Amino acid sequence: MSVICFGASAIKALEVAARDLFFVEPGHPVEPRTFEVLHVANARAYALSYAGGDLTPEAVEALRQEYRQAQADPTPYSAGELLDMLHSLTYNCQSNGGTFALEGDEEQARRRLMQSVAFEVMVEGGPTVPVADFGNIRRVNFDLYEITTRNPREGSRARMYLMDGNKPHPHEGFITDQPWEAFTKLWEMHDDCAAHWLEGYERDLAEQARRLGII
């Protein structure tokens, strides 16, 4: 993979688009600091990939100041386009070596942003909306929300993710009339499936290395 550095003005444009959809204020689920955090994480992933090391505290503070002073690019985004851009930005917050530059409260803030935008994208009886690699959501009707690992971006080839014993995750197809509950289950499902996938990937790499006599 390669890491693209978005730049402060480009990320500021995403904040402007989000403000057109919902409140982006301190104390709300999505705060202005979330976008500043994404700017730093993107730059950190780029530095880890190409600059030979992590950002210094001075560099982090400089990036924060840069974001606060930046003017947004004059690019209008629909809710769907904003969600796509946030997926791209998330991808570019991971270094070539596999380090994801967000954790703890910062990752929770990113997740609240993703689900807030996804909620605005959903329409009653409409298509499934991607939220995470192993988490997607659909508004079945006015009252109900359904989650799945089937990625709508794969079209007719979309399949649910199967875990040990070729069984789907217990939350696969979960339906509720509480959107907050749907997103909570969605992130639980994503985390479990991502960990399962990574375990299998590392196991396959080790087996390939043994066959090649590397280990």
Residue frames as a rotation matrix with the C-alpha (Angstrom) as fourth column:
MET 1
0.577 0.817 0.000 0.00
0.817 -0.577 0.000 0.00
0.000 0.000 -1.000 0.00
SER 2
-0.577 -0.689 0.439 1.00
0.632 -0.717 -0.294 3.63
0.517 0.108 0.849 -0.25
VAL 3
-0.030 0.520 -0.854 0.03
0.887 -0.380 -0.262 6.49
-0.460 -0.765 -0.450 2.06
ILE 4
-0.149 0.090 0.985 -1.40
0.657 -0.735 0.166 9.70
0.739 0.672 0.051 0.61
CYS 5
-0.701 -0.119 -0.704 -1.07
0.640 -0.541 -0.546 12.84
-0.316 -0.833 0.455 2.70
PHE 6
0.181 0.916 0.358 -4.38
0.981 -0.192 -0.006 14.72
0.064 0.352 -0.934 2.49
GLY 7
-0.735 -0.453 0.505 -3.24
0.412 -0.889 -0.198 18.06
0.539 0.062 0.840 3.85
ALA 8
-0.807 0.358 -0.469 -4.95
0.377 -0.299 -0.877 20.36
-0.455 -0.884 0.106 6.32
SER 9
-0.655 0.570 -0.495 -7.14
-0.678 -0.733 0.053 22.23
-0.333 0.370 0.867 3.80
ALA 10
-0.542 0.441 -0.715 -8.52
-0.389 0.623 0.679 19.00
0.745 0.646 -0.166 2.33
ILE 11
-0.625 0.299 -0.721 -9.46
0.681 0.661 -0.317 17.64
0.382 -0.689 -0.617 5.77
LYS 12
-0.834 0.339 -0.435 -10.91
0.023 -0.767 -0.642 21.00
-0.551 -0.545 0.632 6.77
ALA 13
-0.620 0.628 -0.471 -13.26
-0.730 -0.243 0.639 20.67
0.287 0.740 0.609 3.78
LEU 14
-0.486 0.434 -0.759 -14.50
0.299 0.898 0.323 17.38
0.821 -0.070 -0.566 5.26
GLU 15
-0.753 0.200 -0.627 -15.22
0.604 -0.170 -0.779 19.16
-0.262 -0.965 0.007 8.53
VAL 16
-0.787 0.474 -0.394 -17.20
-0.523 -0.852 0.019 21.82
-0.327 0.221 0.919 6.66
ALA 17
-0.495 0.607 -0.622 -19.23
-0.437 0.444 0.782 19.10
0.751 0.659 0.045 4.92
ALA 18
-0.585 0.253 -0.770 -19.91
0.654 0.709 -0.264 17.36
0.479 -0.658 -0.581 8.23
ARG 19
-0.863 0.235 -0.448 -21.14
0.184 -0.679 -0.710 20.62
-0.471 -0.695 0.543 9.76
ASP 20
-0.659 0.654 -0.372 -23.77
-0.724 -0.416 0.550 20.77
0.205 0.632 0.747 7.01
LEU 21
-0.301 0.508 -0.807 -25.14
-0.042 0.838 0.544 17.42
0.953 0.198 -0.231 8.23
PHE 22
0.595 0.430 -0.679 -25.02
0.615 0.300 0.729 17.63
0.517 -0.851 -0.086 12.04
PHE 23
0.926 -0.256 0.276 -23.58
-0.369 -0.764 0.529 19.54
0.076 -0.592 -0.802 14.97
VAL 24
0.321 -0.903 -0.285 -19.79
0.670 0.429 -0.606 19.49
0.670 0.004 0.743 15.14
GLU 25
0.345 -0.092 0.934 -19.21
-0.503 -0.858 0.101 21.12
0.793 -0.505 -0.342 18.50
PRO 26
-0.786 -0.617 0.038 -17.46
-0.321 0.356 -0.878 20.35
0.527 -0.702 -0.478 21.79
GLY 27
-0.656 0.525 0.542 -19.63
-0.530 0.190 -0.826 18.07
-0.537 -0.830 0.153 23.90
HIS 28
0.486 0.791 -0.371 -21.42
-0.829 0.284 -0.481 16.57
-0.275 0.541 0.794 20.88
PRO 29
0.771 -0.163 0.616 -20.72
0.152 0.986 0.071 13.06
-0.619 0.039 0.785 19.50
VAL 30
0.310 -0.694 0.650 -18.57
0.916 0.036 -0.399 14.63
0.254 0.719 0.647 16.78
GLU 31
0.650 -0.187 -0.737 -16.24
0.325 -0.808 0.492 17.39
-0.687 -0.559 -0.464 17.95
PRO 32
0.896 -0.341 -0.283 -14.02
-0.437 -0.573 -0.693 19.72
0.074 0.745 -0.663 15.89
ARG 33
0.104 -0.927 0.361 -10.96
-0.857 0.100 0.505 18.08
-0.504 -0.362 -0.784 17.45
THR 34
0.479 0.128 0.868 -11.84
0.110 0.973 -0.204 14.83
-0.871 0.193 0.452 15.63
PHE 35
0.964 -0.088 0.251 -10.75
0.246 -0.071 -0.967 16.31
0.103 0.994 -0.047 12.30
GLU 36
0.509 -0.830 0.229 -7.57
-0.841 -0.536 -0.075 17.72
0.185 -0.154 -0.971 13.81
VAL 37
0.171 -0.385 0.907 -6.81
-0.515 0.750 0.415 14.25
-0.840 -0.538 -0.070 15.14
LEU 38
0.747 0.162 0.645 -7.33
0.392 0.676 -0.624 12.76
-0.537 0.719 0.441 11.67
HIS 39
0.883 -0.469 0.013 -4.96
-0.307 -0.599 -0.740 15.33
0.355 0.649 -0.673 10.18
VAL 40
0.160 -0.852 0.499 -2.22
-0.967 -0.033 0.254 14.36
-0.200 -0.523 -0.829 12.66
ALA 41
0.284 -0.004 0.959 -2.87
-0.185 0.981 0.059 10.62
-0.941 -0.194 0.277 12.20
ASN 42
0.960 0.092 0.265 -2.63
0.242 0.209 -0.948 10.90
-0.142 0.974 0.178 8.42
ALA 43
0.612 -0.786 0.090 0.65
-0.640 -0.558 -0.528 12.80
0.465 0.266 -0.844 8.69
ARG 44
0.134 -0.542 0.830 1.94
-0.831 0.394 0.392 10.30
-0.540 -0.742 -0.398 11.24
ALA 45
0.633 0.153 0.759 1.19
0.164 0.931 -0.325 7.35
-0.757 0.330 0.564 8.94
TYR 46
0.946 -0.310 0.099 3.00
0.017 -0.256 -0.967 9.17
0.325 0.916 -0.237 6.13
ALA 47
0.362 -0.852 0.378 6.04
-0.910 -0.411 -0.053 9.86
0.200 -0.325 -0.924 8.36
LEU 48
0.224 -0.233 0.946 6.19
-0.508 0.800 0.318 6.24
-0.831 -0.552 0.061 9.55
SER 49
0.796 0.188 0.576 6.05
0.323 0.673 -0.666 5.07
-0.512 0.716 0.474 5.94
TYR 50
0.717 -0.407 0.566 8.49
0.553 -0.161 -0.817 7.44
0.424 0.899 0.110 4.27
ALA 51
0.579 -0.488 0.653 10.38
-0.484 -0.850 -0.206 9.55
0.656 -0.197 -0.729 6.83
GLY 52
-0.161 -0.746 -0.646 11.94
0.065 0.645 -0.762 6.71
0.985 -0.164 -0.055 8.77
GLY 53
-0.854 -0.157 -0.496 10.30
0.477 0.144 -0.867 7.40
0.208 -0.977 -0.048 12.11
ASP 54
0.102 0.950 -0.295 7.43
0.992 -0.074 0.105 8.71
0.078 -0.304 -0.950 14.17
LEU 55
0.320 0.113 0.941 6.47
0.234 -0.972 0.037 12.35
0.918 0.208 -0.337 14.61
THR 56
-0.766 -0.556 -0.323 8.07
0.503 -0.204 -0.840 14.30
0.401 -0.806 0.436 17.43
PRO 57
-0.052 0.761 -0.647 5.83
0.912 -0.227 -0.341 16.08
-0.406 -0.608 -0.682 19.96
GLU 58
-0.444 -0.178 -0.878 6.90
-0.027 -0.977 0.211 19.36
-0.895 0.117 0.430 18.35
ALA 59
-0.990 0.077 -0.118 5.84
-0.114 0.059 0.992 18.11
0.083 0.995 -0.049 14.93
VAL 60
-0.441 0.881 -0.174 2.47
0.874 0.465 0.141 16.99
0.205 -0.090 -0.975 16.30
GLU 61
-0.027 0.411 -0.911 1.83
0.606 -0.718 -0.342 20.42
-0.795 -0.562 -0.229 17.83
ALA 62
-0.742 -0.295 -0.602 2.84
-0.259 -0.702 0.664 22.11
-0.618 0.649 0.444 14.58
LEU 63
-0.885 0.461 0.062 0.34
0.298 0.460 0.837 19.95
0.357 0.759 -0.544 12.68
ARG 64
-0.149 0.858 -0.491 -2.40
0.970 0.030 -0.241 20.85
-0.193 -0.512 -0.837 15.14
GLN 65
-0.197 0.005 -0.980 -1.68
0.148 -0.988 -0.035 24.54
-0.969 -0.151 0.194 14.67
GLU 66
-0.966 -0.184 -0.180 -1.59
-0.156 -0.136 0.978 24.08
-0.204 0.974 0.102 10.91
TYR 67
-0.598 0.798 0.080 -5.05
0.739 0.509 0.441 22.51
0.311 0.323 -0.894 10.97
ARG 68
0.002 0.627 -0.779 -6.55
0.821 -0.446 -0.356 25.21
-0.571 -0.639 -0.516 13.19
GLN 69
-0.243 -0.204 -0.949 -5.30
-0.142 -0.960 0.242 27.92
-0.960 0.194 0.204 10.83
ALA 70
-0.893 -0.173 0.415 -6.14
0.335 0.359 0.871 26.13
-0.300 0.917 -0.263 7.56
GLN 71
-0.292 0.808 -0.512 -8.83
-0.793 -0.504 -0.342 27.32
-0.535 0.306 0.788 5.17
ALA 72
0.067 0.396 0.916 -11.05
0.097 0.911 -0.400 24.62
-0.993 0.115 0.022 3.73
ASP 73
-0.949 -0.264 0.170 -10.66
0.155 0.074 0.985 23.64
-0.273 0.962 -0.029 0.10
PRO 74
-0.404 0.848 -0.344 -13.73
-0.782 -0.515 -0.351 24.90
-0.475 0.127 0.871 -1.82
THR 75
-0.828 0.094 -0.553 -15.00
-0.281 0.785 0.553 21.38
0.486 0.613 -0.623 -2.44
PRO 76
-0.082 0.859 0.505 -18.66
-0.995 -0.044 -0.087 20.63
-0.053 -0.510 0.859 -1.63
TYR 77
-0.936 -0.199 -0.289 -19.42
-0.211 0.977 0.009 17.04
0.280 0.070 -0.957 -0.60
SER 78
0.213 0.972 -0.097 -22.71
-0.606 0.209 0.767 15.21
0.766 -0.105 0.634 -0.36
ALA 79
0.462 0.003 0.887 -23.19
-0.830 0.354 0.431 12.90
-0.312 -0.935 0.166 2.62
GLY 80
0.953 -0.071 0.296 -22.27
0.149 0.956 -0.251 9.90
-0.265 0.283 0.922 0.47
GLU 81
0.573 -0.786 0.233 -19.18
0.145 -0.183 -0.972 11.59
0.807 0.591 0.009 -0.93
LEU 82
0.241 -0.458 0.856 -18.13
-0.881 -0.473 -0.005 12.62
0.407 -0.753 -0.518 2.57
LEU 83
0.730 0.063 0.680 -18.41
-0.446 0.798 0.405 9.02
-0.518 -0.599 0.611 3.76
ASP 84
0.887 -0.435 0.157 -16.29
0.410 0.583 -0.701 7.85
0.214 0.686 0.696 0.82
MET 85
0.342 -0.789 0.510 -13.64
-0.269 -0.603 -0.751 10.46
0.900 0.120 -0.419 1.61
LEU 86
0.356 -0.172 0.918 -13.58
-0.934 -0.056 0.352 9.44
-0.009 -0.984 -0.180 5.27
HIS 87
0.926 -0.069 0.372 -13.05
0.056 0.997 0.045 5.81
-0.374 -0.020 0.927 4.27
SER 88
0.650 -0.719 0.245 -10.13
0.370 0.018 -0.929 6.92
0.663 0.695 0.278 2.09
LEU 89
0.244 -0.549 0.800 -8.70
-0.678 -0.686 -0.264 9.06
0.693 -0.478 -0.539 4.88
THR 90
0.699 0.055 0.713 -9.00
-0.622 0.540 0.567 6.15
-0.354 -0.840 0.412 7.34
TYR 91
0.910 -0.378 0.171 -7.10
0.414 0.798 -0.438 3.92
0.029 0.469 0.883 4.91
ASN 92
0.316 -0.822 0.474 -4.36
0.293 -0.390 -0.873 6.55
0.902 0.414 0.118 4.74
CYS 93
0.482 -0.183 0.857 -4.02
-0.821 -0.437 0.368 6.65
0.307 -0.880 -0.361 8.52
GLN 94
0.850 -0.257 0.459 -2.24
0.007 0.878 0.479 3.30
-0.526 -0.404 0.748 8.37
SER 95
0.147 -0.900 -0.409 1.47
-0.807 -0.349 0.477 3.13
-0.573 0.260 -0.778 7.61
ASN 96
0.243 -0.168 -0.956 3.06
-0.801 0.521 -0.295 0.83
0.547 0.837 -0.008 5.05
GLY 97
-0.767 -0.614 -0.188 4.29
-0.371 0.663 -0.650 -1.26
0.524 -0.429 -0.736 7.97
GLY 98
-0.261 0.781 -0.567 0.75
0.457 0.618 0.640 -1.79
0.850 -0.092 -0.518 9.24
THR 99
-0.777 -0.029 -0.629 0.71
0.606 -0.308 -0.734 0.71
-0.172 -0.951 0.256 12.11
PHE 100
0.138 0.872 0.470 -2.72
0.754 -0.400 0.521 2.33
0.642 0.283 -0.712 12.48
ALA 101
-0.701 -0.631 0.333 -2.13
0.358 -0.715 -0.601 5.87
0.617 -0.302 0.727 13.73
LEU 102
-0.172 0.700 0.693 -5.32
-0.734 -0.560 0.384 6.07
0.657 -0.443 0.610 15.80
GLU 103
-0.477 0.075 -0.876 -6.08
0.449 0.877 -0.169 4.32
0.756 -0.474 -0.452 19.07
GLY 104
-0.729 0.174 -0.662 -8.04
0.651 -0.123 -0.749 4.74
-0.212 -0.977 -0.024 22.26
ASP 105
-0.014 0.768 -0.640 -10.20
0.383 -0.587 -0.713 7.85
-0.924 -0.255 -0.286 22.51
GLU 106
-0.457 -0.207 -0.865 -9.01
-0.602 -0.644 0.473 9.11
-0.655 0.737 0.170 19.12
GLU 107
-0.982 0.133 -0.133 -10.19
-0.006 0.683 0.731 5.95
0.188 0.718 -0.670 17.37
GLN 108
-0.420 0.883 -0.210 -13.50
0.814 0.264 -0.517 6.12
-0.401 -0.388 -0.830 19.23
ALA 109
-0.121 0.328 -0.937 -13.92
-0.124 -0.941 -0.314 9.69
-0.985 0.078 0.154 17.99
ARG 110
-0.802 -0.200 -0.563 -13.28
-0.572 -0.014 0.820 8.56
-0.172 0.980 -0.103 14.41
ARG 111
-0.865 0.501 0.006 -15.86
0.492 0.847 0.203 5.81
0.096 0.179 -0.979 14.80
ARG 112
-0.159 0.834 -0.528 -18.48
0.564 -0.362 -0.742 8.25
-0.810 -0.416 -0.413 16.06
LEU 113
-0.340 -0.034 -0.940 -17.78
-0.574 -0.784 0.236 10.41
-0.745 0.619 0.247 13.01
MET 114
-0.967 -0.071 -0.245 -18.13
-0.242 0.559 0.793 7.46
0.081 0.826 -0.558 10.62
GLN 115
-0.632 0.772 -0.062 -21.43
0.772 0.622 -0.130 6.31
-0.062 -0.130 -0.990 12.09
SER 116
-0.170 0.561 -0.810 -22.81
0.208 -0.783 -0.586 9.86
-0.963 -0.268 0.017 12.24
VAL 117
-0.530 -0.071 -0.845 -22.19
-0.738 -0.453 0.501 10.33
-0.418 0.889 0.188 8.53
ALA 118
-0.979 0.160 -0.129 -23.43
0.075 0.861 0.503 6.82
0.192 0.482 -0.855 7.72
PHE 119
-0.448 0.860 -0.244 -26.68
0.639 0.117 -0.760 7.59
-0.625 -0.497 -0.602 9.56
GLU 120
-0.079 0.379 -0.922 -27.19
-0.362 -0.872 -0.328 10.60
-0.929 0.308 0.206 7.27
VAL 121
-0.764 -0.275 -0.584 -26.48
-0.638 0.183 0.748 8.49
-0.099 0.944 -0.315 4.18
MET 122
-0.890 0.410 0.201 -29.02
0.390 0.911 -0.131 5.79
-0.237 -0.038 -0.971 5.02
VAL 123
-0.571 0.810 -0.133 -32.52
-0.804 -0.519 0.289 6.00
0.165 0.272 0.948 3.56
GLU 124
-0.061 0.648 0.759 -35.57
-0.621 0.571 -0.537 3.91
-0.781 -0.505 0.367 4.43
GLY 125
0.727 0.379 0.572 -35.50
0.077 0.783 -0.617 0.68
-0.682 0.493 0.540 2.45
GLY 126
0.733 -0.491 -0.470 -32.31
-0.677 -0.460 -0.575 1.84
0.066 0.740 -0.669 0.75
PRO 127
0.517 -0.605 -0.605 -29.00
-0.008 0.704 -0.710 0.11
0.856 0.372 0.359 0.11
THR 128
0.729 -0.397 -0.558 -26.52
0.681 0.333 0.652 -1.07
-0.073 -0.855 0.513 2.71
VAL 129
0.824 -0.435 0.362 -24.04
-0.336 -0.891 -0.306 1.61
0.456 0.131 -0.880 3.77
PRO 130
0.292 -0.790 -0.539 -20.37
0.608 0.588 -0.533 0.76
0.738 -0.172 0.652 4.48
VAL 131
0.941 -0.002 0.339 -19.08
-0.257 -0.657 0.709 1.87
0.222 -0.754 -0.618 7.89
ALA 132
0.197 -0.893 0.404 -16.03
-0.771 0.113 0.626 -0.34
-0.605 -0.435 -0.667 8.50
ASP 133
-0.606 -0.519 -0.602 -14.12
-0.787 0.504 0.358 -3.15
0.118 0.690 -0.714 6.76
PHE 134
-0.857 0.299 -0.420 -16.31
0.287 0.953 0.093 -5.75
0.428 -0.041 -0.903 8.47
GLY 135
-0.498 0.712 -0.496 -19.31
0.614 -0.114 -0.781 -3.62
-0.613 -0.693 -0.380 9.36
ASN 136
-0.928 0.300 0.222 -22.12
0.020 -0.555 0.832 -2.30
0.372 0.776 0.509 7.18
ILE 137
-0.679 0.705 -0.207 -25.62
0.263 -0.030 -0.964 -1.07
-0.686 -0.709 -0.165 8.01
ARG 138
-0.799 0.519 0.304 -28.99
0.261 -0.155 0.953 -0.76
0.542 0.840 -0.011 6.30
ARG 139
-0.731 0.675 0.096 -32.16
-0.492 -0.425 -0.759 1.06
-0.472 -0.602 0.644 7.30
VAL 140
-0.843 0.401 0.359 -34.73
0.499 0.832 0.242 -1.62
-0.201 0.383 -0.902 6.61
ASN 141
0.096 0.873 0.478 -37.65
0.759 -0.374 0.532 0.74
0.644 0.312 -0.699 7.14
PHE 142
0.338 0.057 0.939 -38.49
-0.254 -0.956 0.150 3.76
0.906 -0.289 -0.309 9.30
ASP 143
0.817 0.148 0.557 -38.01
-0.567 0.037 0.823 1.76
0.101 -0.988 0.114 12.52
LEU 144
0.867 -0.348 0.357 -35.45
0.149 0.864 0.480 -0.99
-0.476 -0.363 0.801 11.89
TYR 145
0.404 -0.843 -0.355 -31.70
-0.914 -0.364 -0.177 -1.14
0.020 0.396 -0.918 11.27
GLU 146
0.976 -0.094 0.197 -29.78
0.095 0.995 0.008 -4.23
-0.197 0.010 0.980 10.11
ILE 147
0.304 -0.937 -0.173 -26.02
-0.847 -0.349 0.401 -4.86
-0.436 0.024 -0.900 10.21
THR 148
0.969 -0.032 0.247 -23.93
0.138 0.893 -0.428 -7.21
-0.207 0.449 0.869 8.09
THR 149
0.037 -0.998 -0.051 -20.36
0.031 -0.050 0.998 -8.02
-0.999 -0.038 0.029 7.07
ARG 150
0.208 0.076 0.975 -21.44
0.936 0.275 -0.221 -8.11
-0.285 0.959 -0.014 3.42
ASN 151
-0.510 -0.514 -0.690 -19.63
0.291 -0.858 0.424 -5.22
-0.810 0.015 0.586 1.76
PRO 152
0.558 0.829 0.029 -22.02
0.304 -0.172 -0.937 -3.33
-0.772 0.532 -0.348 -0.55
ARG 153
0.274 -0.535 -0.799 -19.04
-0.760 -0.630 0.161 -2.05
-0.589 0.563 -0.580 -2.55
GLU 154
-0.765 -0.557 0.323 -18.55
-0.291 0.747 0.598 -5.62
-0.575 0.364 -0.733 -3.81
GLY 155
-0.346 0.699 -0.626 -21.96
-0.932 -0.178 0.316 -5.65
0.110 0.693 0.713 -5.48
SER 156
0.646 0.685 -0.335 -23.31
-0.676 0.718 0.165 -9.07
0.354 0.120 0.928 -6.41
ARG 157
0.066 -0.715 -0.697 -20.04
0.032 0.699 -0.714 -10.66
0.997 0.024 0.069 -5.25
ALA 158
-0.271 -0.179 0.946 -20.59
-0.836 -0.443 -0.324 -9.56
0.477 -0.878 -0.029 -1.65
ARG 159
0.142 0.251 -0.957 -20.47
0.237 0.931 0.280 -12.40
0.961 -0.266 0.073 0.86
MET 160
0.878 0.137 0.458 -20.76
-0.402 -0.308 0.862 -12.47
0.259 -0.942 -0.216 4.62
TYR 161
-0.166 -0.984 0.057 -17.48
-0.795 0.100 -0.599 -12.99
0.584 -0.144 -0.799 6.48
LEU 162
0.778 0.398 -0.485 -17.16
-0.123 0.855 0.504 -16.51
0.616 -0.333 0.714 7.87
MET 163
0.182 -0.685 0.706 -15.25
-0.976 -0.211 0.047 -17.27
0.116 -0.697 -0.707 11.05
ASP 164
-0.802 -0.547 0.239 -14.16
-0.580 0.808 -0.098 -20.57
-0.140 -0.218 -0.966 12.60
GLY 165
-0.580 0.573 0.580 -16.24
0.320 0.814 -0.484 -23.50
-0.749 -0.095 -0.655 11.40
ASN 166
-0.894 0.198 0.403 -17.35
0.339 -0.290 0.895 -21.47
0.294 0.936 0.193 8.38
LYS 167
0.062 0.924 -0.378 -19.94
0.998 -0.053 0.037 -19.76
0.014 -0.379 -0.925 10.53
PRO 168
0.093 0.019 0.996 -20.93
0.305 -0.952 -0.011 -16.08
0.948 0.305 -0.094 10.39
HIS 169
-0.910 -0.371 0.187 -20.35
-0.013 -0.424 -0.905 -13.79
0.415 -0.826 0.381 13.33
PRO 170
-0.557 0.731 -0.395 -23.15
0.814 0.385 -0.435 -14.00
-0.166 -0.564 -0.809 15.96
HIS 171
-0.276 0.451 -0.848 -24.13
0.091 -0.867 -0.491 -10.39
-0.957 -0.213 0.198 15.17
GLU 172
-0.995 -0.098 0.016 -24.47
0.022 -0.066 0.998 -11.06
-0.097 0.993 0.068 11.43
GLY 173
-0.515 0.847 0.131 -27.92
0.352 0.070 0.933 -9.89
0.782 0.527 -0.334 10.33
PHE 174
-0.593 0.273 -0.758 -28.68
0.763 -0.112 -0.637 -8.31
-0.259 -0.955 -0.142 13.71
ILE 175
-0.336 0.592 0.733 -31.79
0.393 -0.619 0.680 -6.11
0.856 0.517 -0.024 13.55
THR 176
-0.456 0.199 -0.867 -32.92
0.845 -0.208 -0.492 -3.49
-0.278 -0.958 -0.073 16.06
ASP 177
0.498 0.653 0.571 -35.06
0.746 -0.658 0.101 -0.39
0.442 0.376 -0.815 16.26
GLN 178
0.845 -0.309 -0.437 -32.29
0.125 -0.681 0.722 1.42
-0.520 -0.665 -0.536 18.17
PRO 179
0.849 -0.526 0.038 -29.62
-0.048 -0.148 -0.988 2.90
0.526 0.837 -0.151 15.86
TRP 180
0.253 -0.794 0.553 -27.11
-0.948 -0.317 -0.022 3.29
0.193 -0.519 -0.833 18.72
GLU 181
0.359 -0.065 0.931 -27.47
-0.447 0.864 0.233 -0.42
-0.820 -0.499 0.281 19.48
ALA 182
0.965 0.009 0.262 -26.97
0.223 0.502 -0.836 -1.30
-0.139 0.865 0.483 15.82
PHE 183
0.600 -0.789 0.134 -23.73
-0.415 -0.450 -0.791 0.67
0.684 0.418 -0.597 15.66
THR 184
0.191 -0.514 0.836 -22.49
-0.943 0.142 0.302 -0.80
-0.274 -0.846 -0.457 18.96
LYS 185
0.573 0.081 0.816 -23.03
-0.023 0.996 -0.083 -4.32
-0.819 0.028 0.572 17.63
LEU 186
0.976 -0.211 0.050 -21.52
0.045 -0.025 -0.999 -3.31
0.212 0.977 -0.015 14.29
TRP 187
0.342 -0.910 0.235 -18.21
-0.818 -0.411 -0.403 -2.23
0.463 -0.054 -0.885 15.86
GLU 188
0.174 -0.238 0.956 -18.12
-0.692 0.661 0.290 -5.37
-0.701 -0.711 -0.049 18.02
MET 189
0.814 0.199 0.545 -18.60
0.200 0.786 -0.585 -7.48
-0.545 0.585 0.600 14.90
HIS 190
0.845 -0.535 -0.006 -15.98
-0.249 -0.382 -0.890 -5.53
0.474 0.753 -0.456 12.98
ASP 191
0.185 -0.825 0.534 -13.38
-0.982 -0.177 0.067 -5.86
0.039 -0.536 -0.843 15.73
ASP 192
0.290 -0.022 0.957 -13.94
-0.372 0.919 0.134 -9.61
-0.882 -0.395 0.258 16.11
CYS 193
0.905 0.113 0.410 -13.83
0.304 0.502 -0.809 -10.27
-0.297 0.857 0.420 12.37
ALA 194
0.721 -0.692 0.037 -10.78
-0.507 -0.564 -0.652 -8.04
0.472 0.452 -0.757 11.84
ALA 195
0.073 -0.693 0.717 -8.90
-0.929 0.214 0.301 -9.88
-0.362 -0.689 -0.628 14.60
HIS 196
0.479 0.184 0.858 -9.91
-0.017 0.980 -0.200 -13.24
-0.878 0.081 0.473 13.13
TRP 197
0.989 -0.103 0.108 -8.80
0.107 -0.011 -0.994 -12.19
0.103 0.995 0.000 9.65
LEU 198
0.462 -0.868 0.182 -5.45
-0.823 -0.496 -0.277 -10.91
0.331 -0.022 -0.943 10.92
GLU 199
0.146 -0.372 0.917 -4.81
-0.652 0.660 0.372 -14.12
-0.744 -0.652 -0.147 12.84
GLY 200
0.701 0.189 0.687 -5.44
0.298 0.798 -0.524 -16.17
-0.647 0.572 0.503 9.71
TYR 201
0.924 -0.381 0.021 -3.31
-0.177 -0.475 -0.862 -13.85
0.339 0.793 -0.507 7.58
GLU 202
0.225 -0.884 0.410 -0.35
-0.974 -0.204 0.095 -14.12
-0.001 -0.421 -0.907 9.95
ARG 203
0.253 -0.070 0.965 -0.77
-0.292 0.946 0.145 -17.88
-0.922 -0.318 0.219 10.14
ASP 204
0.920 0.124 0.373 -0.74
0.306 0.371 -0.877 -18.13
-0.247 0.920 0.304 6.33
LEU 205
0.694 -0.719 0.030 2.41
-0.592 -0.594 -0.545 -15.97
0.410 0.361 -0.838 6.14
ALA 206
0.069 -0.672 0.737 4.17
-0.879 0.309 0.364 -18.19
-0.472 -0.673 -0.569 8.67
GLU 207
0.484 0.172 0.858 3.17
0.089 0.966 -0.244 -21.32
-0.870 0.195 0.452 6.76
GLN 208
0.984 -0.147 0.098 4.43
0.077 -0.139 -0.987 -19.84
0.159 0.979 -0.126 3.50
ALA 209
0.406 -0.881 0.243 7.73
-0.892 -0.440 -0.106 -18.94
0.200 -0.173 -0.964 5.15
ARG 210
0.128 -0.331 0.935 8.10
-0.527 0.776 0.347 -22.50
-0.840 -0.537 -0.075 6.43
ARG 211
0.794 0.217 0.568 7.47
0.304 0.668 -0.680 -23.91
-0.527 0.712 0.464 2.95
LEU 212
0.864 -0.482 0.147 10.11
-0.101 -0.452 -0.886 -21.59
0.493 0.751 -0.440 1.52
GLY 213
0.365 -0.746 -0.557 12.58
0.831 0.531 -0.167 -22.53
0.420 -0.401 0.814 4.25
ILE 214
0.039 -0.321 0.946 12.73
-0.082 -0.945 -0.317 -18.97
0.996 -0.065 -0.063 5.61
ILE 215
-0.039 -0.019 0.999 11.86
-0.984 -0.174 -0.042 -20.11
0.174 -0.985 -0.012 9.14
